[in-house]
């Protein structure tokens, strides 16, 4: 199992950053590997069930999973985990912390635990999967950062 982390400081208020992060249906528009995200259910208490499809061209893999997200607006977090899918384990936590002058910046921290098992060749892929997971995690945070800062720069 790989544990990967990533953090970024975004020059936008925390509520704005969280709103963009919650808009997972748009992830395929700005994340190359994500092919589709379908919301299956929105429940009470910030619970979201979604179906994801992604491609990892370098590994010639297509992966799919259904995940449960638990958004906590008061704590400014999102805990998520795979309910079913291709990963042996997929779970993590996003944390959004207001920072900077007048809290006009947001520190976005992400932690991901991921395991992908392939019989016979699985051990050879573990390092590659961990590296790819880190690249994708960094790309996710960077994409949300770009979107948040672009929108923030257009506001009067």
Backbone as a printed PyTorch tensor [residue, N CA C, xyz], in Angstrom:
tensor([[[  0.8500,  -1.1780,   0.0000],
         [  0.0000,   0.0000,   0.0000],
         [  0.8890,   1.2320,   0.0000]],

        [[  0.4890,   2.2180,  -0.7860],
         [  1.2100,   3.4850,  -0.8360],
         [  0.4100,   4.5510,  -0.0940]],

        [[  1.1210,   5.3940,   0.6130],
         [  0.5230,   6.5650,   1.2390],
         [  1.2050,   7.7700,   0.6170]],

        [[  0.4110,   8.6130,  -0.0170],
         [  0.9640,   9.8060,  -0.6550],
         [  0.2690,  11.0410,  -0.1080]],

        [[  1.0320,  12.1240,  -0.0330],
         [  0.4920,  13.3830,   0.4620],
         [  0.8720,  14.4980,  -0.4970]],

        [[  0.0850,  15.5510,  -0.4340],
         [  0.3630,  16.7300,  -1.2430],
         [ -0.2830,  17.9260,  -0.5640]],

        [[  0.3290,  19.0920,  -0.7240],
         [ -0.2060,  20.3310,  -0.1580],
         [  0.0560,  21.4770,  -1.1220]],

        [[ -0.8420,  22.4460,  -1.0770],
         [ -0.6670,  23.6390,  -1.8990],
         [ -1.3280,  24.8080,  -1.1740]],

        [[ -0.7350,  25.9900,  -1.3310],
         [ -1.3580,  27.2070,  -0.8290],
         [ -2.0280,  27.8890,  -2.0060]],

        [[ -3.3070,  28.1730,  -1.8520],
         [ -4.1090,  28.7550,  -2.9190],
         [ -4.4960,  30.1680,  -2.5160]],

        [[ -4.2920,  31.1100,  -3.4070],
         [ -4.6020,  32.5130,  -3.1420],
         [ -6.0730,  32.7830,  -3.4440]],

        [[ -6.9230,  32.2000,  -2.5950],
         [ -8.3780,  32.3550,  -2.6950],
         [ -8.9650,  31.9340,  -1.3500]],

        [[-10.1230,  32.4710,  -0.9970],
         [-10.7510,  32.1210,   0.2870],
         [-11.1590,  30.6480,   0.3570]],

        [[-11.1650,  30.1210,   1.5630],
         [-11.4120,  28.7040,   1.7900],
         [-12.7750,  28.2520,   1.2660]],

        [[-13.8160,  29.0480,   1.4260],
         [-15.1390,  28.6360,   0.9440],
         [-15.1530,  28.4740,  -0.5760]],

        [[-14.4500,  29.3510,  -1.2570],
         [-14.3620,  29.2760,  -2.7170],
         [-13.6030,  28.0050,  -3.1460]],

        [[-12.4920,  27.7340,  -2.4850],
         [-11.6870,  26.5570,  -2.8210],
         [-12.4830,  25.2780,  -2.5650]],

        [[-13.1660,  25.2230,  -1.4220],
         [-13.9670,  24.0320,  -1.1230],
         [-15.0870,  23.8370,  -2.1370]],

        [[-15.7110,  24.9160,  -2.5520],
         [-16.7840,  24.8060,  -3.5420],
         [-16.2590,  24.1930,  -4.8400]],

        [[-15.0800,  24.6020,  -5.2720],
         [-14.4860,  24.0280,  -6.4810],
         [-14.1170,  22.5600,  -6.2760]],

        [[-13.5980,  22.2340,  -5.1040],
         [-13.2150,  20.8480,  -4.8170],
         [-14.4380,  19.9390,  -4.7620]],

        [[-15.5610,  20.4660,  -4.2950],
         [-16.7940,  19.6710,  -4.2160],
         [-17.4050,  19.4080,  -5.5880]],

        [[-17.0530,  20.2140,  -6.5610],
         [-17.6440,  20.1200,  -7.8950],
         [-16.9460,  19.0320,  -8.7100]],

        [[-16.9760,  17.8020,  -8.1850],
         [-16.2030,  16.7150,  -8.7780],
         [-16.6690,  16.3220, -10.1740]],

        [[-17.9240,  16.6320, -10.5110],
         [-18.4120,  16.2950, -11.8570],
         [-17.5970,  17.0080, -12.9330]],

        [[-16.9760,  18.1320, -12.5780],
         [-16.1830,  18.8830, -13.5600],
         [-14.7310,  18.4270, -13.6410]],

        [[-14.3120,  17.5160, -12.7760],
         [-12.9120,  17.0750, -12.7940],
         [-12.4550,  16.5790, -14.1720]],

        [[-13.2810,  15.8510, -14.9380],
         [-12.8150,  15.4030, -16.2540],
         [-12.4740,  16.5620, -17.2080]],

        [[-12.9940,  17.7500, -16.9500],
         [-12.7140,  18.8990, -17.8130],
         [-11.2900,  19.4110, -17.6520]],

        [[-10.6880,  19.1770, -16.4910],
         [ -9.3540,  19.7320, -16.2690],
         [ -8.3410,  18.7150, -15.7330]],

        [[ -8.7390,  17.4660, -15.6540],
         [ -7.8140,  16.4190, -15.2290],
         [ -7.7440,  15.3620, -16.3270]],

        [[ -6.5930,  15.2530, -16.9410],
         [ -6.4270,  14.3950, -18.1160],
         [ -6.8020,  12.9410, -17.8850]],

        [[ -6.4300,  12.3740, -16.7590],
         [ -6.6670,  10.9470, -16.5390],
         [ -8.1050,  10.6090, -16.1790]],

        [[ -8.8410,  11.5780, -15.6410],
         [-10.2170,  11.3130, -15.2300],
         [-11.1170,  11.3870, -16.4580]],

        [[-11.7320,  10.2600, -16.7900],
         [-12.5990,  10.2130, -17.9650],
         [-14.0300,  10.6120, -17.6440]],

        [[-14.5250,  10.2010, -16.4680],
         [-15.8870,  10.5670, -16.0930],
         [-16.0710,  10.4550, -14.5840]],

        [[-16.9710,  11.2940, -14.0830],
         [-17.4130,  11.2370, -12.6930],
         [-18.9250,  11.4030, -12.7260]],

        [[-19.6140,  10.4280, -12.1680],
         [-21.0750,  10.4470, -12.1400],
         [-21.5360,  10.4460, -10.6850]],

        [[-22.3340,  11.4370, -10.3230],
         [-22.8910,  11.4790,  -8.9740],
         [-24.0570,  10.4940,  -8.9160]],

        [[-23.9840,   9.5500,  -8.0040],
         [-25.0420,   8.5660,  -7.8340],
         [-26.0180,   8.9680,  -6.7360]],

        [[-25.5030,   9.6850,  -5.7460],
         [-26.3590,  10.0370,  -4.6080],
         [-25.7510,  11.2060,  -3.8450]],

        [[-26.6150,  12.1100,  -3.4370],
         [-26.2330,  13.1760,  -2.5020],
         [-27.1040,  12.9880,  -1.2730]],

        [[-26.4650,  12.7800,  -0.1370],
         [-27.2140,  12.4980,   1.0720],
         [-27.0240,  13.5690,   2.1200]],

        [[-27.6500,  13.3630,   3.2540],
         [-27.5360,  14.3220,   4.3490],
         [-26.1170,  14.3490,   4.9080]],

        [[-25.7890,  15.4780,   5.5180],
         [-24.4930,  15.5960,   6.1690],
         [-23.3130,  15.6430,   5.2270]],

        [[-23.5180,  16.0590,   3.9970],
         [-22.4110,  16.1800,   3.0550],
         [-21.9580,  14.8660,   2.4430]],

        [[-22.8020,  13.8560,   2.4760],
         [-22.4510,  12.5470,   1.9120],
         [-22.7090,  12.5380,   0.4090]],

        [[-21.7000,  12.1360,  -0.3540],
         [-21.8080,  12.0450,  -1.8130],
         [-21.2650,  10.6900,  -2.2490]],

        [[-22.0440,   9.9830,  -3.0560],
         [-21.5920,   8.7250,  -3.6620],
         [-21.3840,   9.0060,  -5.1480]],

        [[-20.2170,   8.6300,  -5.6620],
         [-19.9060,   8.9150,  -7.0610],
         [-19.1800,   7.7310,  -7.6980]],

        [[-19.3660,   7.6180,  -9.0150],
         [-18.7020,   6.5780,  -9.8090],
         [-17.6550,   7.2710, -10.6880]],

        [[-16.4350,   6.7600, -10.6240],
         [-15.2970,   7.3430, -11.3390],
         [-14.7620,   6.3570, -12.3740]],

        [[-14.2960,   6.9140, -13.4810],
         [-13.5620,   6.1460, -14.4880],
         [-12.3290,   6.9680, -14.8590]],

        [[-11.1920,   6.2840, -14.8930],
         [ -9.9350,   6.9700, -15.2140],
         [ -9.0650,   6.0590, -16.0670]],

        [[ -8.1360,   6.6710, -16.7610],
         [ -7.1870,   5.9310, -17.5850],
         [ -5.7750,   6.3230, -17.1710]],

        [[ -4.9180,   5.3390, -17.1270],
         [ -3.4990,   5.5700, -16.8630],
         [ -2.7410,   5.0790, -18.0950]],

        [[ -2.6300,   5.9430, -19.1130],
         [ -2.0720,   5.5030, -20.3970],
         [ -0.6630,   4.9220, -20.2950]],

        [[  0.1640,   5.4900, -19.4010],
         [  1.5410,   4.9930, -19.2840],
         [  1.5690,   3.5340, -18.8520]],

        [[  0.5550,   3.1230, -18.0960],
         [  0.4770,   1.7450, -17.6080],
         [ -0.4970,   0.9030, -18.4170]],

        [[ -1.1310,   1.5430, -19.3970],
         [ -2.1620,   0.8720, -20.2070],
         [ -3.2650,   0.2820, -19.3220]],

        [[ -3.6750,   1.0760, -18.3590],
         [ -4.7140,   0.6470, -17.4290],
         [ -5.9130,   1.5680, -17.4980]],

        [[ -7.0760,   0.9920, -17.3390],
         [ -8.3030,   1.7490, -17.1130],
         [ -8.8220,   1.2830, -15.7710]],

        [[ -9.1660,   2.2320, -14.9250],
         [ -9.6430,   1.8780, -13.5910],
         [-11.0000,   2.5360, -13.3550]],

        [[-11.7880,   1.8530, -12.5270],
         [-13.0900,   2.4190, -12.1600],
         [-13.3420,   2.0880, -10.6990]],

        [[-14.0720,   2.9710, -10.0610],
         [-14.4100,   2.7530,  -8.6690],
         [-15.6120,   3.6100,  -8.2970]],

        [[-16.2720,   3.2080,  -7.2320],
         [-17.3480,   3.9850,  -6.6400],
         [-16.8450,   4.4250,  -5.2770]],

        [[-17.0110,   5.7100,  -4.9930],
         [-16.4690,   6.2410,  -3.7480],
         [-17.5290,   6.9830,  -2.9640]],

        [[-17.3140,   7.0000,  -1.6600],
         [-18.1540,   7.7780,  -0.7580],
         [-17.3110,   8.9280,  -0.2320]],

        [[-17.8300,  10.1440,  -0.3920],
         [-17.1970,  11.3420,   0.1510],
         [-18.0480,  11.8280,   1.3110]],

        [[-17.3970,  12.2050,   2.3900],
         [-18.0790,  12.7710,   3.5430],
         [-17.5280,  14.1690,   3.7810]],

        [[-18.2780,  15.1710,   3.2830],
         [-17.8780,  16.5690,   3.4010],
         [-18.3320,  17.1200,   4.7490]],

        [[-17.4140,  17.7350,   5.4620],
         [-17.7190,  18.3740,   6.7420],
         [-17.3650,  19.8550,   6.6000]],

        [[-18.3750,  20.6800,   6.3290],
         [-18.1320,  22.0980,   6.1030],
         [-17.5870,  22.7960,   7.3460]],

        [[-18.0490,  22.3980,   8.5190],
         [-17.5820,  23.0390,   9.7540],
         [-16.1060,  22.7420,  10.0050]],

        [[-15.7030,  21.4970,   9.7880],
         [-14.3030,  21.1100,   9.9890],
         [-13.4450,  21.4260,   8.7680]],

        [[-14.0990,  21.7360,   7.6440],
         [-13.4270,  22.0180,   6.3710],
         [-12.5910,  20.8240,   5.9140]],

        [[-13.2610,  19.6690,   5.8610],
         [-12.5940,  18.4420,   5.4230],
         [-13.4950,  17.6410,   4.4980]],

        [[-12.8680,  16.7330,   3.7950],
         [-13.5850,  15.7020,   3.0430],
         [-12.8370,  14.3970,   3.2320]],

        [[-13.4860,  13.4420,   3.8800],
         [-12.9390,  12.0930,   4.0130],
         [-13.5960,  11.2560,   2.9150]],

        [[-12.8030,  10.4470,   2.2400],
         [-13.3610,   9.6490,   1.1500],
         [-12.7670,   8.2480,   1.1630]],

        [[-13.5470,   7.3050,   0.6180],
         [-13.0470,   5.9350,   0.4950],
         [-13.8160,   5.2100,  -0.6120]],

        [[-13.1330,   4.2390,  -1.1820],
         [-13.7450,   3.4110,  -2.2110],
         [-14.7530,   2.4600,  -1.5700]],

        [[-15.9420,   2.4060,  -2.1640],
         [-16.9580,   1.4460,  -1.7410],
         [-16.7710,   0.1410,  -2.5140]],

        [[-16.5180,   0.2880,  -3.8110],
         [-16.2330,  -0.8680,  -4.6550],
         [-15.4170,  -0.3910,  -5.8310]],

        [[-14.6700,  -1.3170,  -6.4270],
         [-13.9040,  -0.9250,  -7.5970],
         [-12.6160,  -1.6990,  -7.7520]],

        [[-11.7570,  -1.1670,  -8.5950],
         [-10.5550,  -1.8620,  -9.0100],
         [ -9.4020,  -1.7890,  -8.0160]],

        [[ -9.4550,  -0.8560,  -7.0980],
         [ -8.3660,  -0.7220,  -6.1390],
         [ -8.5530,  -1.6850,  -4.9700]],

        [[ -7.4450,  -2.1740,  -4.4380],
         [ -7.5080,  -2.9530,  -3.2210],
         [ -7.8850,  -2.0540,  -2.0520]],

        [[ -7.4190,  -0.8150,  -2.1080],
         [ -7.7510,   0.1860,  -1.1000],
         [ -7.5940,   1.5560,  -1.7320]],

        [[ -8.5400,   2.4210,  -1.4590],
         [ -8.4800,   3.8100,  -1.8950],
         [ -9.2330,   4.6210,  -0.8540]],

        [[ -8.4980,   5.4010,  -0.0880],
         [ -9.1390,   6.2710,   0.8930],
         [ -8.2190,   7.4330,   1.1980]],

        [[ -8.8330,   8.5080,   1.6620],
         [ -8.0160,   9.6690,   1.9340],
         [ -8.7710,  10.7530,   2.6620]],

        [[ -8.0830,  11.8750,   2.8030],
         [ -8.6330,  13.0310,   3.5020],
         [ -8.1210,  14.3020,   2.8510]],

        [[ -9.0510,  15.2020,   2.5590],
         [ -8.7140,  16.5510,   2.1190],
         [ -9.0000,  17.4870,   3.2760]],

        [[ -8.0720,  18.4080,   3.5310],
         [ -8.2360,  19.3980,   4.5910],
         [ -7.9950,  20.7840,   4.0000]],

        [[ -8.8890,  21.6990,   4.3240],
         [ -8.8270,  23.0720,   3.8160],
         [ -8.6740,  24.0080,   5.0160]],

        [[ -7.5740,  24.7620,   5.0560],
         [ -7.2950,  25.6260,   6.1910],
         [ -7.1330,  27.0650,   5.7180]],

        [[ -7.9460,  27.9950,   6.2600],
         [ -7.7690,  29.4010,   5.8840],
         [ -6.4460,  29.9310,   6.4400]],

        [[ -5.7330,  30.6710,   5.6020],
         [ -4.4390,  31.2400,   5.9970],
         [ -4.3120,  32.6280,   5.3880]],

        [[ -3.1820,  33.2490,   5.6160],
         [ -2.8630,  34.5170,   4.9750],
         [ -3.5900,  35.6940,   5.5880]],

        [[ -3.2610,  36.8750,   5.0900],
         [ -3.9060,  38.0970,   5.5820],
         [ -5.4160,  38.0310,   5.3650]],

        [[ -6.1610,  38.3000,   6.3970],
         [ -7.6340,  38.2820,   6.3210],
         [ -8.1740,  36.9410,   5.8220]],

        [[ -7.4030,  35.8860,   6.0150],
         [ -7.8080,  34.5360,   5.5900],
         [ -8.2210,  34.4890,   4.1150]],

        [[ -7.4910,  35.2120,   3.2780],
         [ -7.7770,  35.2510,   1.8430],
         [ -6.9980,  34.1730,   1.0900]],

        [[ -6.3060,  33.3010,   1.8260],
         [ -5.6010,  32.1810,   1.2230],
         [ -6.0890,  30.8890,   1.8790]],

        [[ -5.8260,  29.7830,   1.1980],
         [ -6.2420,  28.4750,   1.7030],
         [ -5.0910,  27.4960,   1.5480]],

        [[ -4.8030,  26.7860,   2.6080],
         [ -3.8720,  25.6690,   2.5070],
         [ -4.7220,  24.4200,   2.2800]],

        [[ -4.4490,  23.7300,   1.1880],
         [ -5.1810,  22.5380,   0.7840],
         [ -4.2330,  21.3530,   0.9420]],

        [[ -4.5220,  20.4960,   1.9140],
         [ -3.7010,  19.3160,   2.1800],
         [ -4.4800,  18.0710,   1.7870]],

        [[ -3.7810,  17.1200,   1.2100],
         [ -4.4190,  15.8730,   0.8020],
         [ -3.5460,  14.7000,   1.2070]],

        [[ -4.2150,  13.6710,   1.7070],
         [ -3.5430,  12.4170,   2.0670],
         [ -4.3280,  11.2930,   1.4030]],

        [[ -3.6140,  10.3950,   0.7450],
         [ -4.2450,   9.3030,   0.0080],
         [ -3.5390,   7.9890,   0.3290]],

        [[ -4.3300,   6.9820,   0.6620],
         [ -3.8210,   5.6170,   0.8000],
         [ -4.3800,   4.8300,  -0.3750]],

        [[ -3.4860,   4.1980,  -1.1220],
         [ -3.9200,   3.5110,  -2.3340],
         [ -3.1880,   2.1890,  -2.4790]],

        [[ -3.9380,   1.1930,  -2.9000],
         [ -3.3730,  -0.1190,  -3.1620],
         [ -4.0300,  -0.6660,  -4.4260]],

        [[ -3.2030,  -1.1280,  -5.3320],
         [ -3.7040,  -1.7060,  -6.5720],
         [ -2.9880,  -3.0290,  -6.7670]],

        [[ -3.7250,  -4.1030,  -6.7070],
         [ -3.1300,  -5.4310,  -6.8010],
         [ -3.4270,  -6.0580,  -8.1530]],

        [[ -2.3780,  -6.5170,  -8.7890],
         [ -2.4970,  -7.2660, -10.0340],
         [ -1.7740,  -8.5960,  -9.7990]],

        [[ -2.4770,  -9.7220,  -9.9010],
         [ -1.8190, -11.0060,  -9.6630],
         [ -0.5700, -11.1760, -10.5280]],

        [[  0.4370, -11.7670,  -9.9610],
         [  1.7240, -12.0680, -10.5800],
         [  2.6010, -10.8360, -10.7970]],

        [[  2.1030,  -9.7930, -11.4420],
         [  2.9640,  -8.6280, -11.6900],
         [  2.7270,  -7.5040, -10.6820]],

        [[  1.8080,  -7.7050,  -9.7580],
         [  1.4670,  -6.6850,  -8.7770],
         [  2.6530,  -6.0710,  -8.0630]],

        [[  3.5740,  -6.8930,  -7.5110],
         [  4.7080,  -6.3100,  -6.8000],
         [  5.5630,  -5.3880,  -7.6670]],

        [[  5.6570,  -5.6870,  -8.9410],
         [  6.4360,  -4.8320,  -9.8400],
         [  5.7680,  -3.4830, -10.0660]],

        [[  4.4330,  -3.4700,  -9.9930],
         [  3.6980,  -2.2370, -10.2620],
         [  3.5260,  -1.3420,  -9.0430]],

        [[  3.7330,  -1.8590,  -7.8380],
         [  3.4540,  -1.0870,  -6.6310],
         [  4.1810,   0.2530,  -6.6180]],

        [[  5.4570,   0.2670,  -6.9620],
         [  6.2190,   1.5150,  -6.9920],
         [  5.7200,   2.4580,  -8.0690]],

        [[  5.3680,   1.9080,  -9.2080],
         [  4.8620,   2.7140, -10.3150],
         [  3.4990,   3.3150,  -9.9440]],

        [[  2.6420,   2.5170,  -9.3180],
         [  1.3230,   2.9960,  -8.9040],
         [  1.4800,   4.1150,  -7.8730]],

        [[  2.3950,   3.9460,  -6.9230],
         [  2.6220,   4.9840,  -5.9080],
         [  3.0920,   6.2800,  -6.5580]],

        [[  3.9970,   6.1670,  -7.5120],
         [  4.5040,   7.3560,  -8.2120],
         [  3.3780,   8.0320,  -8.9880]],

        [[  2.5820,   7.2420,  -9.6810],
         [  1.4710,   7.7870, -10.4660],
         [  0.4200,   8.4120,  -9.5520]],

        [[  0.1540,   7.7800,  -8.4050],
         [ -0.8080,   8.3350,  -7.4460],
         [ -0.3310,   9.6960,  -6.9520]],

        [[  0.9560,   9.8240,  -6.6680],
         [  1.5170,  11.1090,  -6.2140],
         [  1.3830,  12.1570,  -7.3210]],

        [[  1.6980,  11.7890,  -8.5520],
         [  1.5680,  12.7270,  -9.6780],
         [  0.1180,  13.1820,  -9.8330]],

        [[ -0.8220,  12.2450,  -9.7360],
         [ -2.2380,  12.5870,  -9.8880],
         [ -2.7360,  13.4410,  -8.7360]],

        [[ -2.2780,  13.1490,  -7.5310],
         [ -2.6660,  13.9510,  -6.3720],
         [ -2.1570,  15.3740,  -6.5210]],

        [[ -0.8950,  15.5260,  -6.8980],
         [ -0.3330,  16.8620,  -7.1280],
         [ -1.0940,  17.5890,  -8.2360]],

        [[ -1.4350,  16.8650,  -9.2990],
         [ -2.1650,  17.4760, -10.4140],
         [ -3.5640,  17.9180, -10.0000]],

        [[ -4.2140,  17.1390,  -9.1410],
         [ -5.5450,  17.5140,  -8.6470],
         [ -5.4800,  18.8200,  -7.8800]],

        [[ -4.5560,  18.9100,  -6.9420],
         [ -4.4320,  20.1260,  -6.1380],
         [ -4.0440,  21.3170,  -7.0130]],

        [[ -3.1320,  21.1120,  -7.9540],
         [ -2.7130,  22.1930,  -8.8490],
         [ -3.8680,  22.6700,  -9.7270]],

        [[ -4.6890,  21.7400, -10.2020],
         [ -5.8250,  22.1130, -11.0520],
         [ -6.8460,  22.9230, -10.2620]],

        [[ -7.1270,  22.5140,  -9.0470],
         [ -8.0670,  23.2730,  -8.2090],
         [ -7.4610,  24.6310,  -7.8780]],

        [[ -6.1530,  24.6710,  -7.6320],
         [ -5.4790,  25.9410,  -7.3800],
         [ -5.6350,  26.8900,  -8.5760]],

        [[ -5.3800,  26.3990,  -9.7840],
         [ -5.5080,  27.2380, -10.9840],
         [ -6.9340,  27.7670, -11.1250]],

        [[ -7.9050,  26.8780, -10.9680],
         [ -9.3020,  27.2900, -11.1160],
         [ -9.6860,  28.3310, -10.0730]],

        [[ -9.2680,  28.1190,  -8.8330],
         [ -9.6090,  29.0520,  -7.7490],
         [ -8.9420,  30.3990,  -7.9540]],

        [[ -7.6730,  30.3860,  -8.2990],
         [ -6.9460,  31.6450,  -8.4670],
         [ -7.3780,  32.3880,  -9.7210]],

        [[ -7.7180,  31.6630, -10.7850],
         [ -8.2330,  32.3170, -11.9910],
         [ -9.5520,  33.0250, -11.6880]],

        [[-10.4400,  32.3430, -10.9960],
         [-11.7330,  32.9430, -10.6410],
         [-11.5470,  34.1140,  -9.6890]],

        [[-10.6350,  33.9700,  -8.7410],
         [-10.3910,  35.0220,  -7.7580],
         [ -9.8290,  36.2680,  -8.4370]],

        [[ -8.9630,  36.1040,  -9.4470],
         [ -8.3710,  37.2560, -10.1220],
         [ -9.3810,  38.0070, -10.9800]],

        [[-10.5020,  37.3650, -11.3430],
         [-11.5250,  38.0210, -12.1460],
         [-12.5180,  38.7990, -11.3080]],

        [[-12.5210,  38.5430,  -9.9890],
         [-13.4710,  39.2580,  -9.1280],
         [-13.0010,  40.6960,  -8.9450]],

        [[-13.9580,  41.6450,  -8.8270],
         [-13.5730,  43.0560,  -8.6760],
         [-12.8660,  43.3280,  -7.3690]]])
